Amino acid sequence: MSGRGKGICVSHRKIEETWRLARHRDGVDRLPAHLEQRYGLRVSNLTPLDAGVYRVDPHDVPTLVARLFPAVRPLHRAEGDADVLRFLEQHDYPAERLAHSEPLSTHEGQALLLTRFIEGSPLSDRSERTFHILGDLLGRLHRLPEGGGGCARPGGAIHSFTLDEGSLRDEVEAAMSWLEEADIPEKSRGLYDSMIECVSQLDFGNRLPQALLHPDPVPKNFIATRNGSIVPIDWTGAGRGPRAHSLAFLLLCAVGESRWNPNSSRVDAVVDGYRRHVTLEDEELPAIAVAMPLHVLVGDCASFCLGRTSFEEVTGGYSVISRLGATVAERVRRQFHA
């Protein structure tokens, strides 16, 4: 064991295998033939955009996006993704649109979802105005009525962290299971025990107001279109959960883009855009502070188990962002009660 106390062990292999399975795709070179046979598309170019995500340029047809999911992801989850996109289109909410009346197919044992390509570029403007728009979009999403099918499934987990997706609780519990199998340095056992105790007592907000959640509403998952609008993308694993959690993750991005200043005008911009559509209840405010560090904690636990960081850095980062979250939650409270 190195002096930094890194956790390379069974959990290392477990995480590596999870990420391998999440990113592995079979038959990508045969995907154009599948699209031609299934949809009559003659593909001139297939360009990777992300793991399992491909830009499809067919002849004489507008550009499409093919999302080829890993074989370990059941078909019904892709069906749930399609449910979410149909629901968003029915309510005229900006998002990817399904590209066919039957957008789902199976390619070599892997679910395939076909959507229209959104012309534009990754969101590079991180100004106060942009965060106001992102807050407005999130508020509009959380104001939508309750939907069925995939819209009603538990949501909130980032699919790159856990194969099972589900809620934020599911994501955090997966991270804690990695730590259970990790080789925790003796000098870090006290920190480990304190973290496990802290996480075991977290309130994941099951009784709080629920809404349809985009699991990761951060700038990288928005496209700036050519007409000047901003469109959320990557709805994989979207579902229902506490709306305060989703707001917390966007607020953390606003803080991060402000050199970690929790009193930033970007924070105010998010809240001002959001509250045009949603009035938070008082009991939701503590949930912002609880949720804010959790995606980061899961990522840091993975880094520790892969031997890339020390356990002291994991717990230190969690403590710092938790304190930021408490300050941000108080700032949100003042804005809603102004």
N, C-alpha and C positions, 0 to 999 in steps of 0.2 A: 504494500500500500504506500502511495506517495505521501509526502508531507502535507499535501493539500487535502488529503482524505477523500479521494474519489471513489465512487461506488460501482466498480466493474464486477459483475457477478451474473447470477441467473437473470436478474431483471434486465441487464444489458441485452442478453440474447432475446428476451421476451419483447423488449421495445424494438430491437432491430427487426425481429420477425414481423411484428405488427406493422411497422412502417414499410417493410418489404411487401407484405401482402396488400397494404393499402395502395401501393404505387405500381404494383405489377399488372401489366395488361398483356393478354395473349392476342395474337393475330392482328396487330395494328396494320401490318402491311397488306392484309386482306380486307381491311375495313372499307376501302373504296368499292370493292366488288360486292360487299354486303349491302352498301348503300344503293348501289345500282340495282341489285336484285330486289331489295325490299321496297325501295322508293322510286326507282327509275331514274336515279341521279347519276349522271356521268361526271365523275369527279376529276377536275383538272389539277387540283393541288390539295394536299392535306398537311396542315401546319400545326405542330404541337404548341399549345398555349400554356398548359399546366399539366400536372400528372393526370393522365386520362382524358384531357380536354383538348379537342382538336378543332381548328378552323377548317371548314370544308368549303372549298371554292368549286362549285359545279359549273358546267357549261350552261349558259342561258338561264340561270336561276340565281336569285340573290344568295349571298354568302350565309352559311349556316354554322352552327356549333354542334359537334357531336361530343356528348359526355359518355365515355365508356367507363363504367364502374368496375371495380375489382370483382373477381368471381366470388369472393367471400361476402360481398354485400348482396343480401337477398333481393330478388326482383321486387318484392312488395315495398321496399324502401324507395326504389326508383319510381314506383307507382305513386308513392306518397309525395315525392318531389314534383311529379306531374300534377297531382292534385293541388299543390300549393301554387304552382304557376297558373293553372286554370283559374283558381280563386282570385289571384291577384289581377288577372286580366279582366275577370268579371266585374271587379270593383275599380277598374281603371287605375290601378296602382302601377307605377313604373317598375318594370322588371323585365327579365328575359321573357320572350313569348314562345310558346310551343310552335314548332314549324310544320306540324302535320296533325290531322285529326286523330291519327294513331301514332303518336311520337315515340312510343316505346317499342323496342324490339330486343332480341337477344342475339348477341354475336359471340360465338364460341364459349357459351356458358356465362357470358357477362351481359348485364343489362346495359342498354344503350338508349340515351335520351337525346332527341334532336330538337334544337331550338334555333331561333333566328339569331344571327350575329348582330350585335349592337355596334354600329359604326361610331367610332370615337377613339379616345385614348385613355390610358390610365389617369386617374385623378391626381394631378400634380400640384394644383393650387391648394394650399393648406391654410388659407387666410381665414379671418374671422367670418367673412361672408360665406365661405364654403361650409364652415362648421354650422352656421345658421341654417343653411339648406339641408345639411345632413340631419340636424336636429328636427327640422320640419318633416323630412321624409320619415324619420323614425316615429315621430308622433302620429303621422298619418297612418303608418302601418299598425300601430298599437290601438288606433281608434276603430279599425275594421271590425265588423261583427265576427262572432265565432263561426268557424267553418267546420266542415266534416272531413272525413278521410285523412289524408296526410296533414291537413291543417290542425287536426285534433291530437296528433301524436305528441309525446313529450319532445321538446326541443331545447336547444341552448348549448349543447356540446359541440365543440369544433371537430369535424370528422377526421381531421388529420391527426388527432390525438388518440382517438379510440375507434376501433372497428365497430363497436356496438352503438355509437352515437348516443341518442337519448338526451337526457337533461344535463344541466351543469353539475348536479350532484353525481350523475353517472361518470362524467369526465373526471371529477375530483377523486371519486372512489377508485377509478382506474389508476390514477397517479399514486394513491396511497397503497394500492396493491403492488405497484412496482417497488415502492420503498420497503414493503414488508419482506421482499426477496433480496433487497440490496445489502451489501456489506457496509454497514454504517460504522465508521471509525469510532473507536472507544471514546475518544475525546469529544465526539459529537453526539453521544447517546443522550445526554441531557437535552440538547436542542431537539433531537428527534422525538423524544418522549413528549416534550412540550408542544411540538407541532402536531403530533397525532392527537393529543388531548384537545388542542385548540380546534382542529378541523372536525373532530368528532362532535363538537358542541355547536358547529355552525348551523344557523337557520337558513335553509335553502328556499324559504319563501313559498312553501306550498299553499299557504292560506292568503297570500297576497294577490292583488288583482293580476289576472293572467291575460296574455295577448299572444298573437302570432309573432314569433321571434325569428329574425334573421340571426343565425348563430354567431356571426362574426361581423358586426356592422362597423368595419374599420375602413379607412380610405382606400386600401388596396382592392376592396370589393365593390368599388363604385367606378363607373365609366362616365367620363365627361363627353357628351355627344357633340356632334357637329352643330346642332342647333342651340347649344348652350345649356341644355338640361343635364342633370346628373341621374344616373340609373344604377340601382343596386344590382349586383350579379352574384352568382354562386350561392344558390338557395339550397344546396345539398344538405339534407338533414334538418331543414327548417321545421319548426313545430311550435307547440304551445308551451309557455312558461311565464315566470314572473317578468312583467315588463320592465321593472326596475333593474333587472340584471343586464338586459340589452342596453339600456340607457347608460349604465355604469361603464360598459366597455367602450362606448363612443366617447364618454367623458374622459376616460383614461387616455384615449388617443388625443383629445384636445389638450390635456395636460402635457403629454409627451411632446406634442408639437410646440409647446410653449416653454421648453426647457425645464419641464417638470415644475412649473408654477401652478399650484392648485387654484390660485386666485386670478387666473388668466382671463382675458376678455373672450378667448375662444370657448372657455367653459360657459361663460354667460351667454354666448351666442348659441351654443347647443341648447341650453335650457330655454332661451327665448323662442327658438324655433319649435322646440318640443311642446312647450306649454300652450301653443296656439291650438293644439288638438287634444291634449291630455292634461288633466289636473291630478297630480300625484296625491295620494293619501299620506297622512303623516307617518304611518307605519312602513311606508315604502322607502323612506329616506335612509334609515339604517341599512336597508338591503343594498343600497348603492355602495356603501362603504364595505359591506361584507363581500359583495361580488367583485368589486374592482380588481383585486389582486389575483383572482382565482385562475384565469386563463394563463397568466404569467407564471403562477406557482406551478401549474401542471407542466408547462414548458421547461421550467427550471428543474423540476423533479426528473424529467426525462434527461436533461443535460447532465445532471448529477449521476444518474444510473448509467449513462453512456461514458462516464469518466471525463466529462468536459468541464465540470465546475465542482466546487467544494460544497459541502452541505451548509457551511456557514454562509456561503453566498446565497443559497436557496432561502434559508430562513431570514437572512438580512434583507433580501429583496422583498420578501413577503411582508416584513415589518414596515419597511419604508413605504410600500404602496398602500398598505393598510392605513398608515397615518395620513397619506395623501387623500385616500378615500374618505376618511372622516372629515377632513377639511373641506373637500369638495361637497360632501353630503350636506354640511352645514351651509355652504354657499348656495346650494340648490334650495335648501329650506327657506333661506332669506328671500330668494327670488320668487318663490311661490307664495310667500306671505307678504311680499312688498305691497 
